Amino acid sequence: MASSKNQYELTYVISGVVKQNQIDDIVRSITQYVEGNGGEIIEVDEWGNQRLAYEIDKKRSGYYVNMYFRAPGDLIPKVERQMQINDDILRYLSLRMDAKMIRHYEKQKKRAARKAEEEAAAAAEAEAEAEAEEEGEE
């Protein structure tokens, strides 16, 4: 049975007391689990340590990770099970992205790319002006 792939957004919070190398291992293992079970990673966005809105398991901060991927629907319960059995993951939320969510995501990506291009152009222009001033001084 060939199941079609939907696009998903998975956000999870890793305990704030976990060391960075363990965080990297958790993120890598979840990413590899999705890929190894027929998923296709689009983006993994690590937001870093954030203060939690409320205490979870006596913890006040957590390391937030947002992952976008395409996968068959039957993979989601398996990924969620991996999240449940990992004691370092405090919370997770997986959403199947509908057309509106996908459009919003793509708009955000385009806006971020445009902003990065503008910043790079401004930096190059500033560098060129600085070089022109140096040549004028000599």
N, C-alpha and C positions, 0 to 999 in steps of 0.2 A: 504494500500500500504506500503510494507516494503521497506524503502529506505536503501541502503547500507551506511555505515559510511566511510567517507574519513578522512584523517588526515590533520589538519590545524595548522598553526602558526598564532597567533594573537599578534601583538605588538601594544601597546597603550601608550600614553603619558598623564599623569595627570598633571595638572597645578602645578608648583613649589611652589605656595603660599599656597597650601592646607596643612593643618596640618596632621601629621602622622596618627592619629586615623581616620581621614576622608579618607586618602589614603587606610588604611587597610579595611575600610568599602566598598570602591569602588571596590577594588580587590576582596574582599569576595563576593560582590553582583554580579559581572560579572561571577565569578567562579560558584556561585550557580545558576545563570541564565542558564549557559551552561549545568550544570548537571541536572537541573530541566526540561530541554527541550530535553532530550535524548542524551546529549553529555557526553563524558567520558574524564575527565581531565587526561593528561599524566604528565604534569609538569607546574608549574607557577614559572617563574624566574624573580624576582624583581631586576632590575639593579640599582635602586635608583635614586637620583637626578643627572641630567646631564645638562650641559649647552646646550642650543638649538643651532643648526647651524644658525638659523635666528629667529628673533622675531616673536612670534605668539600671537595675541591678547595682545600686549604690555607686554608679558612675555618673560624672557630670559632663564629660566630654567624649566625643567619638570622632573617628576618622571616616569621613563620608566619601563614598565612591558611587559614581553614576555611570552605568554601562548601557550602551545602545547596541542591539544586535538583531539579526534575523535568525529565526529558528522555527522548526515545526512546533505546534502547540503542545505536543506530548512531552517536550523537553522541560517545560516550565515547572511542573510538579517535581521533577527530578532535581532541578537546580534549587528549588525552594527547600527540598529535603536536605541538600548539601548545606544550605544556609542554617537550617534548624539544628543540625548535628554539630555545627562548629560553635563552640562555646564563646569564641572571641567575636562573633557577629551578634550585635545587640538587636538590630532590627533590619528588616528588608521589605521592599515593596516592588513587585513586578507589575508592569502595566503593558497591555497590548496596545500599541499605538494605532489610533484610527487615522483617517486621511487628514483631519484637521491638525492632529498632533504632529504628524509627519511634515506637513507644510510649515508649521511653526518652527520645528527643529531645523528644517532646511533654510528658512529665513534667518534664523539665529546664526547658522554657520556662514551664510553669505555675508551677513552684517559683520561678523567677527573677522572674516577674511578681508573685507573692504577696509575695516579699521586698521588691520595689520599692514595692508598695502599703503594706506595713507601715512601711518607712522614710519614705515620704512622709507617712503619718499621724502618725508619731512627730515628724517635723520640724514639721508643722503644729501639733501639740499643744504642742511646745516654744515655738513662735513665739507661740501664743495665751497661754501662761503668761507669757512675757516682756512682752507687751503689757499683760496684767492687772497685773503688778508695776509697770510704768511708770505706769499710771493710778492705782495705789494711792499712789505717791510724790508725785503732784501735789497 
